[in-house]
Amino acid sequence: MSTWNSRGLRGSTLEDFINFSIEKYTESGIALIQKIPTPIKPIKIDSENRHITLAYFDKKSTVDYIGVVQGIPVCFDAKECACDTFSMQNIHDHQFLFMERFERQKGISFILLYYSHLNEGYYIPFAKLKEFHNRSKTGGRKSFKIEEIDKSFKIRSYQGVPLHFLEMLQRDLLLRDRESTEN
């Protein structure tokens, strides 16, 4: 069993990790998740090569990925961080609102956060994200430090899946079930 920060995985981007993992999940029939393209409005197109040379964002996007895992709707955003502190400005209000509404519809929302300087990735459950969001909106810190996240949500690679985030989704679901039975 290899870890995510193994030497063989260096040099890939977070999106590459996620896309390859999703491909593996799809092939095994575990999940069906798609990358949501950011809508753009082309301004200039190179007619010779048929490439867009100038464009602007047409409208605000929601999250990076959306899909279903064994009947459970999921949506998530992928974020990278080059230091130990992650700014909440990187999660736009419209993205947070979409995730919150998704949760109200009985879906599961989360963030996959990759600390590039540590070569480590973490699953941030929506409940924790909401804590950080509320703190930033009520005069508290507008960021969170790596020390504030639950290290038991560290993502590893496993059996050919470079970013086995479904393992952490399962952990999130178990904790949600436990909390609902306690309340």
N, C-alpha and C positions, 0 to 999 in steps of 0.2 A: 504494500500500500504506500503510494507516494504522497507527499504533501504538496500543497499548491505552490509553495515557494521553492520547489525543487529546481535545480539548475536547468533542466530540460525545458522548463516553461518560460524562462526569461525571454524578454524581447517581444512578447505578444501584448496586444492591447486588451483592455477589459472587454471591449466589444467582441474581439476575436474569441476570447475565453467563453463568453456567454453564447455566442452564435454556435460554436462547436459543441458546447454542452447541450444546447437546445436540439441540435441535429441528432446527437446521441439519444436524447430523451425521446425524440420523435420516432427514430428508427426502432427503439425498443417498445414503443407504444405506451409509454408512461405519461407523456404530455404532448400538447400541441400549443406551441407558443410562437408568436410572430413579432418581429421587429416592426415598430410603427414608424414609417418614414415621416420626416418633418416636411410639412407642406411648404413648397416654395413657388414663387411666381417668377418665371424667367423674364429677364429684361432684354438681354442680348444673347443671340445664338450664333455661333460660328457656322455659317451655312455650308462651308466646305467640309468640315469635320462633324457637323451636327452635334456640337458640344455646347452646353450652356456656359457662357463666359461671364455673365452677370445676372444675379438673381437676388431677390429678397424674400424673407420669410413671409408667406402669405397670411398665416394666422398662427396663433400660439398652439404649440403641440401639447399633448397631454403627458403621456409617459413614454418611455422607450420601448417597452414590451407589454404585450397583453396576450392572454391565452387561457388554457384550461389544463389542470393537472388532475387526472383521475376524477373528473366531474366537478372540481373546485375551480371557480374563476379566479385568475390571478392577474395582477398588473404590477409592474415595477419599473423603476428607473435605475440606470447605471451611472455611477459617479466615480470619478477618480480624484485623489487627493495626494499632493506631493509633500505634505508635511503632517504633523500630528494633530493639527487643528482643521476641522472642516467648517467652512462658512455656510450658514443656513441660506445665504443669498443664492447659493447654487441650486436650491430647490425653490422654484418660483411659486408664487401664491396660487396660480392657476393649476399647477401640477399637484400641489398639496390638496387643493379643493377637489380635483378629480379623484385622487386617491381616497380622500375622505368619503366622497359620494359612492365610490366603488365599494368601500367597506360597508356602508349603510345598505347596499344591495346584497350583502352576504358574501362579497368577494374578499380576497386577501391582497392587501397592498404592502409593498416593502421597497427598500432600497438595497441595491448591491453596491457596496462601497469598497473601492480598491485603493489601498495606501501604496502608491507606486514606490515610494522610497523604502518601504519595508517589504514589498512584494507579498502583501497579505490582503486578503479580502474578507469582508464581513457582510452578513445579512443583517440589515437593520429593520426590525419589525415596525409596523405602522404605529403601534402604541408608543414605542420609544421615539420615533420620528415626531409624533404628535407632541410629546413632552418637550422636545427640543424646539419645535415650531412655536408652541405656546409661550415658552420661556422667551424666545426671541421677539415675540409680538407684545409682551407685557413688560418690557423694560429690562429684561435679563440679558444674559450673554447672547450674542447673535451668531454663535458658533458652538461647536462641541469638540472636546478633546478625545483622543483615542481611549484615554483612561475611563471615559464615561460610558463606553459601549460594552455590552456583555460579551466577554471573550469566548463564551460557550457558543456563540454564533459565528465563530471563525469558520470560513469555508475551506474545504480541502478538495483535493482531486481524488477520484476513486474509480477504479475499473474502467479506465479510458475516458472518463468524463473529467476534463481539466478543472471545471468549476462546478462542483457537485452541490449546487445551491438548493436542490430539492430536499436534501438531508436537513437543511436548516428550516425549510418551509414546514417539514414534518415536525420539527422541534417547536416551531411557532404554533402550529395547530394543537399540539399536545398541551402547551402552556395555556393557550386560550381555553381549551376544554377544561383544564384543571381550575382555572380562574372562574369559569362559568358555573362549575359545580360547587365551588366554595362560596359563591355569592347567592 
